[in-house]
């Protein structure tokens, strides 16, 4: 059988026959006005779904994979990652520490959560705790999920010729932001660019896929390949 992931938990499900699955995917691609003939490139569109008095939005993404095509739908994507700081599930002491970290204007803070464990929510919530009208808040992301009011979001497109994630992060740092959120650390080059930031003038949040705060520190140190440099400007870790 198939495995479905519901709220981060794997559940058994039925396998849909390939011809039926293709018709279902083509239906939603058509609804999102995506090119039905293109089964290779990553395509993304949005649709509005109305049922009685209830209206929802869905982000539809299709992409070629080995042996066929994959289609994903994210319902009410903004609501899925939009949280206030007090809604992160932290206790009073933890929330006080997070606010203290956010109140600083320098150094590196790691944001850690496991796969499908709320990493995007943590990323946007912490960045949203900064006032984007008194501070310059920018992000570098593979796939932006939410537009924070007042912030500048920069999406990385790997399909562009010569595209390099680390180079984009370096470019954003040169624009002298007060706060920069880096949503991924895909390689050692990105880690080195982040480590070279002017932390006396900029707060950088680096989001890592990690099961715990300690695992995030280990991943950051391993990616950078220099324990002393990894610890030098690290101000804290927030684990989801």
TORKOL-4160 file (C-alpha; in steps of 0.2 Angstrom, whole numbers, padded with zeros to 4 digits, m for minus):
240
<pt num="1" X="0000" Y="0000" Z="0000"/>
<pt num="2" X="0004" Y="0018" Z="0000"/>
<pt num="3" X="0010" Y="0029" Z="0014"/>
<pt num="4" X="0001" Y="0045" Z="0017"/>
<pt num="5" X="0009" Y="0059" Z="0029"/>
<pt num="6" X="m0005" Y="0067" Z="0039"/>
<pt num="7" X="0001" Y="0081" Z="0051"/>
<pt num="8" X="0019" Y="0073" Z="0050"/>
<pt num="9" X="0013" Y="0056" Z="0055"/>
<pt num="10" X="0014" Y="0041" Z="0042"/>
<pt num="11" X="m0003" Y="0032" Z="0039"/>
<pt num="12" X="m0006" Y="0018" Z="0027"/>
<pt num="13" X="m0017" Y="0021" Z="0012"/>
<pt num="14" X="m0022" Y="0014" Z="m0005"/>
<pt num="15" X="m0012" Y="0015" Z="m0021"/>
<pt num="16" X="m0021" Y="0024" Z="m0035"/>
<pt num="17" X="m0019" Y="0016" Z="m0052"/>
<pt num="18" X="m0007" Y="0026" Z="m0064"/>
<pt num="19" X="m0020" Y="0031" Z="m0077"/>
<pt num="20" X="m0032" Y="0036" Z="m0064"/>
<pt num="21" X="m0019" Y="0046" Z="m0054"/>
<pt num="22" X="m0014" Y="0055" Z="m0071"/>
<pt num="23" X="m0032" Y="0060" Z="m0074"/>
<pt num="24" X="m0033" Y="0067" Z="m0056"/>
<pt num="25" X="m0016" Y="0077" Z="m0058"/>
<pt num="26" X="m0022" Y="0084" Z="m0075"/>
<pt num="27" X="m0038" Y="0089" Z="m0068"/>
<pt num="28" X="m0030" Y="0100" Z="m0054"/>
<pt num="29" X="m0016" Y="0106" Z="m0066"/>
<pt num="30" X="m0030" Y="0112" Z="m0078"/>
<pt num="31" X="m0039" Y="0121" Z="m0063"/>
<pt num="32" X="m0022" Y="0130" Z="m0059"/>
<pt num="33" X="m0020" Y="0134" Z="m0077"/>
<pt num="34" X="m0003" Y="0124" Z="m0078"/>
<pt num="35" X="0003" Y="0117" Z="m0095"/>
<pt num="36" X="m0004" Y="0099" Z="m0096"/>
<pt num="37" X="0009" Y="0095" Z="m0109"/>
<pt num="38" X="0024" Y="0099" Z="m0098"/>
<pt num="39" X="0027" Y="0084" Z="m0086"/>
<pt num="40" X="0045" Y="0088" Z="m0083"/>
<pt num="41" X="0048" Y="0106" Z="m0076"/>
<pt num="42" X="0042" Y="0112" Z="m0059"/>
<pt num="43" X="0026" Y="0122" Z="m0062"/>
<pt num="44" X="0016" Y="0131" Z="m0049"/>
<pt num="45" X="m0001" Y="0139" Z="m0048"/>
<pt num="46" X="m0015" Y="0144" Z="m0036"/>
<pt num="47" X="m0033" Y="0140" Z="m0036"/>
<pt num="48" X="m0048" Y="0145" Z="m0026"/>
<pt num="49" X="m0060" Y="0132" Z="m0020"/>
<pt num="50" X="m0078" Y="0136" Z="m0014"/>
<pt num="51" X="m0090" Y="0124" Z="m0005"/>
<pt num="52" X="m0106" Y="0132" Z="0002"/>
<pt num="53" X="m0100" Y="0147" Z="0011"/>
<pt num="54" X="m0082" Y="0141" Z="0014"/>
<pt num="55" X="m0068" Y="0148" Z="0003"/>
<pt num="56" X="m0051" Y="0140" Z="0003"/>
<pt num="57" X="m0035" Y="0143" Z="m0008"/>
<pt num="58" X="m0023" Y="0129" Z="m0014"/>
<pt num="59" X="m0006" Y="0130" Z="m0021"/>
<pt num="60" X="m0004" Y="0117" Z="m0034"/>
<pt num="61" X="0014" Y="0111" Z="m0039"/>
<pt num="62" X="0018" Y="0098" Z="m0052"/>
<pt num="63" X="0036" Y="0092" Z="m0056"/>
<pt num="64" X="0043" Y="0078" Z="m0066"/>
<pt num="65" X="0051" Y="0063" Z="m0056"/>
<pt num="66" X="0059" Y="0047" Z="m0060"/>
<pt num="67" X="0046" Y="0036" Z="m0069"/>
<pt num="68" X="0032" Y="0050" Z="m0070"/>
<pt num="69" X="0026" Y="0066" Z="m0062"/>
<pt num="70" X="0022" Y="0071" Z="m0044"/>
<pt num="71" X="0008" Y="0084" Z="m0040"/>
<pt num="72" X="0007" Y="0092" Z="m0022"/>
<pt num="73" X="m0007" Y="0103" Z="m0016"/>
<pt num="74" X="m0005" Y="0114" Z="m0001"/>
<pt num="75" X="m0022" Y="0121" Z="0006"/>
<pt num="76" X="m0023" Y="0138" Z="0013"/>
<pt num="77" X="m0004" Y="0139" Z="0013"/>
<pt num="78" X="m0003" Y="0156" Z="0022"/>
<pt num="79" X="m0013" Y="0149" Z="0037"/>
<pt num="80" X="m0002" Y="0134" Z="0037"/>
<pt num="81" X="0014" Y="0143" Z="0042"/>
<pt num="82" X="0007" Y="0159" Z="0050"/>
<pt num="83" X="0009" Y="0160" Z="0069"/>
<pt num="84" X="0011" Y="0172" Z="0082"/>
<pt num="85" X="0026" Y="0170" Z="0094"/>
<pt num="86" X="0015" Y="0165" Z="0108"/>
<pt num="87" X="0007" Y="0152" Z="0098"/>
<pt num="88" X="0023" Y="0142" Z="0095"/>
<pt num="89" X="0019" Y="0131" Z="0110"/>
<pt num="90" X="0034" Y="0137" Z="0121"/>
<pt num="91" X="0032" Y="0139" Z="0140"/>
<pt num="92" X="0034" Y="0156" Z="0148"/>
<pt num="93" X="0053" Y="0154" Z="0151"/>
<pt num="94" X="0057" Y="0148" Z="0133"/>
<pt num="95" X="0047" Y="0162" Z="0126"/>
<pt num="96" X="0057" Y="0175" Z="0136"/>
<pt num="97" X="0073" Y="0168" Z="0129"/>
<pt num="98" X="0066" Y="0169" Z="0112"/>
<pt num="99" X="0061" Y="0187" Z="0114"/>
<pt num="100" X="0078" Y="0190" Z="0121"/>
<pt num="101" X="0086" Y="0183" Z="0106"/>
<pt num="102" X="0075" Y="0192" Z="0094"/>
<pt num="103" X="0079" Y="0208" Z="0103"/>
<pt num="104" X="0097" Y="0207" Z="0099"/>
<pt num="105" X="0103" Y="0215" Z="0082"/>
<pt num="106" X="0118" Y="0204" Z="0079"/>
<pt num="107" X="0125" Y="0186" Z="0078"/>
<pt num="108" X="0118" Y="0170" Z="0071"/>
<pt num="109" X="0103" Y="0160" Z="0077"/>
<pt num="110" X="0099" Y="0143" Z="0071"/>
<pt num="111" X="0081" Y="0138" Z="0068"/>
<pt num="112" X="0079" Y="0119" Z="0069"/>
<pt num="113" X="0064" Y="0107" Z="0066"/>
<pt num="114" X="0063" Y="0090" Z="0058"/>
<pt num="115" X="0055" Y="0086" Z="0041"/>
<pt num="116" X="0037" Y="0091" Z="0041"/>
<pt num="117" X="0039" Y="0097" Z="0059"/>
<pt num="118" X="0035" Y="0115" Z="0057"/>
<pt num="119" X="0052" Y="0122" Z="0051"/>
<pt num="120" X="0043" Y="0135" Z="0039"/>
<pt num="121" X="0031" Y="0140" Z="0053"/>
<pt num="122" X="0046" Y="0143" Z="0065"/>
<pt num="123" X="0056" Y="0152" Z="0051"/>
<pt num="124" X="0042" Y="0165" Z="0047"/>
<pt num="125" X="0036" Y="0167" Z="0065"/>
<pt num="126" X="0053" Y="0172" Z="0072"/>
<pt num="127" X="0056" Y="0183" Z="0057"/>
<pt num="128" X="0039" Y="0191" Z="0060"/>
<pt num="129" X="0044" Y="0195" Z="0078"/>
<pt num="130" X="0055" Y="0209" Z="0070"/>
<pt num="131" X="0047" Y="0225" Z="0065"/>
<pt num="132" X="0050" Y="0226" Z="0046"/>
<pt num="133" X="0046" Y="0244" Z="0046"/>
<pt num="134" X="0060" Y="0249" Z="0058"/>
<pt num="135" X="0072" Y="0236" Z="0052"/>
<pt num="136" X="0077" Y="0229" Z="0035"/>
<pt num="137" X="0071" Y="0211" Z="0035"/>
<pt num="138" X="0075" Y="0200" Z="0020"/>
<pt num="139" X="0075" Y="0182" Z="0016"/>
<pt num="140" X="0083" Y="0169" Z="0004"/>
<pt num="141" X="0072" Y="0154" Z="0001"/>
<pt num="142" X="0070" Y="0139" Z="m0011"/>
<pt num="143" X="0051" Y="0140" Z="m0010"/>
<pt num="144" X="0043" Y="0155" Z="m0001"/>
<pt num="145" X="0027" Y="0150" Z="0008"/>
<pt num="146" X="0022" Y="0167" Z="0015"/>
<pt num="147" X="0024" Y="0185" Z="0012"/>
<pt num="148" X="0029" Y="0194" Z="0028"/>
<pt num="149" X="0022" Y="0212" Z="0028"/>
<pt num="150" X="0037" Y="0224" Z="0025"/>
<pt num="151" X="0050" Y="0210" Z="0022"/>
<pt num="152" X="0059" Y="0207" Z="0006"/>
<pt num="153" X="0058" Y="0189" Z="0000"/>
<pt num="154" X="0071" Y="0183" Z="m0012"/>
<pt num="155" X="0067" Y="0166" Z="m0021"/>
<pt num="156" X="0081" Y="0155" Z="m0027"/>
<pt num="157" X="0077" Y="0147" Z="m0044"/>
<pt num="158" X="0089" Y="0133" Z="m0048"/>
<pt num="159" X="0083" Y="0132" Z="m0066"/>
<pt num="160" X="0091" Y="0149" Z="m0070"/>
<pt num="161" X="0108" Y="0146" Z="m0079"/>
<pt num="162" X="0122" Y="0149" Z="m0067"/>
<pt num="163" X="0111" Y="0150" Z="m0052"/>
<pt num="164" X="0120" Y="0147" Z="m0035"/>
<pt num="165" X="0112" Y="0148" Z="m0018"/>
<pt num="166" X="0128" Y="0153" Z="m0009"/>
<pt num="167" X="0130" Y="0167" Z="m0021"/>
<pt num="168" X="0112" Y="0173" Z="m0019"/>
<pt num="169" X="0115" Y="0173" Z="0000"/>
<pt num="170" X="0131" Y="0183" Z="m0002"/>
<pt num="171" X="0122" Y="0196" Z="m0013"/>
<pt num="172" X="0108" Y="0198" Z="0000"/>
<pt num="173" X="0121" Y="0201" Z="0014"/>
<pt num="174" X="0129" Y="0215" Z="0003"/>
<pt num="175" X="0113" Y="0224" Z="0003"/>
<pt num="176" X="0116" Y="0228" Z="0022"/>
<pt num="177" X="0100" Y="0220" Z="0030"/>
<pt num="178" X="0097" Y="0222" Z="0048"/>
<pt num="179" X="0089" Y="0204" Z="0048"/>
<pt num="180" X="0092" Y="0190" Z="0035"/>
<pt num="181" X="0083" Y="0174" Z="0036"/>
<pt num="182" X="0092" Y="0160" Z="0026"/>
<pt num="183" X="0079" Y="0146" Z="0024"/>
<pt num="184" X="0091" Y="0132" Z="0019"/>
<pt num="185" X="0109" Y="0127" Z="0020"/>
<pt num="186" X="0111" Y="0116" Z="0004"/>
<pt num="187" X="0130" Y="0115" Z="0004"/>
<pt num="188" X="0146" Y="0120" Z="0013"/>
<pt num="189" X="0148" Y="0136" Z="0002"/>
<pt num="190" X="0132" Y="0143" Z="0009"/>
<pt num="191" X="0138" Y="0139" Z="0027"/>
<pt num="192" X="0154" Y="0149" Z="0023"/>
<pt num="193" X="0145" Y="0164" Z="0016"/>
<pt num="194" X="0134" Y="0164" Z="0032"/>
<pt num="195" X="0149" Y="0163" Z="0043"/>
<pt num="196" X="0157" Y="0178" Z="0034"/>
<pt num="197" X="0142" Y="0189" Z="0037"/>
<pt num="198" X="0145" Y="0206" Z="0046"/>
<pt num="199" X="0137" Y="0200" Z="0062"/>
<pt num="200" X="0140" Y="0216" Z="0071"/>
<pt num="201" X="0128" Y="0224" Z="0060"/>
<pt num="202" X="0116" Y="0210" Z="0055"/>
<pt num="203" X="0106" Y="0196" Z="0063"/>
<pt num="204" X="0106" Y="0181" Z="0053"/>
<pt num="205" X="0093" Y="0166" Z="0055"/>
<pt num="206" X="0098" Y="0150" Z="0047"/>
<pt num="207" X="0085" Y="0137" Z="0046"/>
<pt num="208" X="0091" Y="0119" Z="0047"/>
<pt num="209" X="0082" Y="0102" Z="0046"/>
<pt num="210" X="0086" Y="0094" Z="0062"/>
<pt num="211" X="0078" Y="0084" Z="0076"/>
<pt num="212" X="0085" Y="0094" Z="0090"/>
<pt num="213" X="0095" Y="0110" Z="0095"/>
<pt num="214" X="0110" Y="0099" Z="0097"/>
<pt num="215" X="0108" Y="0091" Z="0080"/>
<pt num="216" X="0107" Y="0108" Z="0072"/>
<pt num="217" X="0123" Y="0114" Z="0080"/>
<pt num="218" X="0131" Y="0098" Z="0074"/>
<pt num="219" X="0125" Y="0100" Z="0057"/>
<pt num="220" X="0130" Y="0119" Z="0056"/>
<pt num="221" X="0148" Y="0114" Z="0063"/>
<pt num="222" X="0149" Y="0100" Z="0051"/>
<pt num="223" X="0143" Y="0110" Z="0036"/>
<pt num="224" X="0156" Y="0124" Z="0040"/>
<pt num="225" X="0170" Y="0112" Z="0044"/>
<pt num="226" X="0177" Y="0124" Z="0057"/>
<pt num="227" X="0171" Y="0122" Z="0075"/>
<pt num="228" X="0179" Y="0138" Z="0081"/>
<pt num="229" X="0171" Y="0148" Z="0067"/>
<pt num="230" X="0155" Y="0139" Z="0070"/>
<pt num="231" X="0154" Y="0144" Z="0088"/>
<pt num="232" X="0161" Y="0162" Z="0086"/>
<pt num="233" X="0145" Y="0172" Z="0082"/>
<pt num="234" X="0132" Y="0159" Z="0087"/>
<pt num="235" X="0120" Y="0167" Z="0098"/>
<pt num="236" X="0107" Y="0153" Z="0101"/>
<pt num="237" X="0097" Y="0139" Z="0094"/>
<pt num="238" X="0078" Y="0139" Z="0093"/>
<pt num="239" X="0071" Y="0121" Z="0091"/>
<pt num="240" X="0054" Y="0117" Z="0084"/>
